[in-house]
Amino acid sequence: MEPSFWITRWQDGRIGFHEGHVNRLLERYAPRLHGRERVLVPLCGKAEDMAHLASLGHQVVGVDLAEEAAVAFFAEHAMQPTRTAHGPFVSFAAPGVTILVGDFFALTPELLGPVDAFFDRAALIALPPPMRARYVAHLRTLLPPSALGLLVVLEYDQAVMDGPPFAVLEPEVRAHWQGATVTSLEEETAHAARLAELGAPAKNRVYEVAT
Ligand SMILES: C[S@@+](CC[C@H](N)C(=O)[O-])C[C@H]1O[C@@H](n2cnc3c(N)ncnc32)[C@H](O)[C@@H]1O
């Protein structure tokens, strides 16, 4: 997926991936991140999940290519962010939540600053297979040795539909996170409109990842 694919989707308002509410699996498992100070949310969009994590006392750093996502997130939460240049990124910062607008793959530990947790919903599954390996490898360069993350993926038969969202099954997750402790916490039926039309069953699964 080229950056232009996502930028165009935001410009055209084709953001069916946006849940519009806190992800239910995050709601259930966010207490596992208790005590973690700064949470990275890669490919964050304008997810309500960031506001939820901030409400639990975390400092949240989201990263997204689309300035529209950052502008909409803060407008929808009646926050007036400070907008500054930050290396190749534009930083939108308000108390509790900072969104870095730019390419996740350009993010360095220096630009990001210390984080001790991450939350991935619809980031890994937004990417085609070769990019997924690159994405996780890059994410791992940004995390300290003892980080904790929650990862929400979608599981379905990839033969019935092209992504995004892509199906990411457990062996792949474990391969990406080799050396980390990966625990499958829960699976639930996913309500994905396109998959329902195709009559294809789908599940969301949440993992805890301890690096
Ligand atoms: C499927 S959406 C998920 C957004 C969000 N996590 C959510 O749950 O609503 C994927 C997002 O990743 C962003 N994105 C894709 N590639 C990116 C990249 N290389 N760097 C930063 N953001 C990217 C897109 O703009 C889009 O907002």
PDBQT file of the ligand as one rigid body, heavy atoms in Angstrom, charges set to zero:
ROOT
HETATM    1  C1  LIG A 301      -6.832   0.640   8.683  1.00  0.00    +0.000 C 
HETATM    2  S1  LIG A 301      -6.406   2.227   9.273  1.00  0.00    +0.000 S 
HETATM    3  C2  LIG A 301      -6.452   1.963  11.040  1.00  0.00    +0.000 C 
HETATM    4  C3  LIG A 301      -6.453   3.223  11.838  1.00  0.00    +0.000 C 
HETATM    5  C4  LIG A 301      -6.612   3.016  13.344  1.00  0.00    +0.000 C 
HETATM    6  N1  LIG A 301      -5.611   2.140  13.901  1.00  0.00    +0.000 N 
HETATM    7  C5  LIG A 301      -7.984   2.540  13.701  1.00  0.00    +0.000 C 
HETATM    8  O1  LIG A 301      -8.103   1.544  14.430  1.00  0.00    +0.000 OA
HETATM    9  O2  LIG A 301      -8.974   3.181  13.275  1.00  0.00    +0.000 OA
HETATM   10  C6  LIG A 301      -4.687   2.309   8.900  1.00  0.00    +0.000 C 
HETATM   11  C7  LIG A 301      -4.099   3.687   9.105  1.00  0.00    +0.000 C 
HETATM   12  O3  LIG A 301      -2.701   3.615   8.894  1.00  0.00    +0.000 OA
HETATM   13  C8  LIG A 301      -2.264   4.785   8.260  1.00  0.00    +0.000 C 
HETATM   14  N2  LIG A 301      -0.996   4.433   7.603  1.00  0.00    +0.000 N 
HETATM   15  C9  LIG A 301      -0.819   3.538   6.611  1.00  0.00    +0.000 A 
HETATM   16  N3  LIG A 301       0.479   3.436   6.285  1.00  0.00    +0.000 NA
HETATM   17  C10 LIG A 301       1.148   4.261   7.140  1.00  0.00    +0.000 A 
HETATM   18  C11 LIG A 301       2.522   4.599   7.321  1.00  0.00    +0.000 A 
HETATM   19  N4  LIG A 301       3.481   4.065   6.553  1.00  0.00    +0.000 N 
HETATM   20  N5  LIG A 301       2.847   5.498   8.274  1.00  0.00    +0.000 NA
HETATM   21  C12 LIG A 301       1.885   6.055   9.039  1.00  0.00    +0.000 A 
HETATM   22  N6  LIG A 301       0.562   5.786   8.918  1.00  0.00    +0.000 NA
HETATM   23  C13 LIG A 301       0.210   4.907   7.968  1.00  0.00    +0.000 A 
HETATM   24  C14 LIG A 301      -3.401   5.170   7.340  1.00  0.00    +0.000 C 
HETATM   25  O4  LIG A 301      -3.417   6.547   7.037  1.00  0.00    +0.000 OA
HETATM   26  C15 LIG A 301      -4.622   4.761   8.179  1.00  0.00    +0.000 C 
HETATM   27  O5  LIG A 301      -5.126   5.831   8.939  1.00  0.00    +0.000 OA
ENDROOT
TORSDOF 0
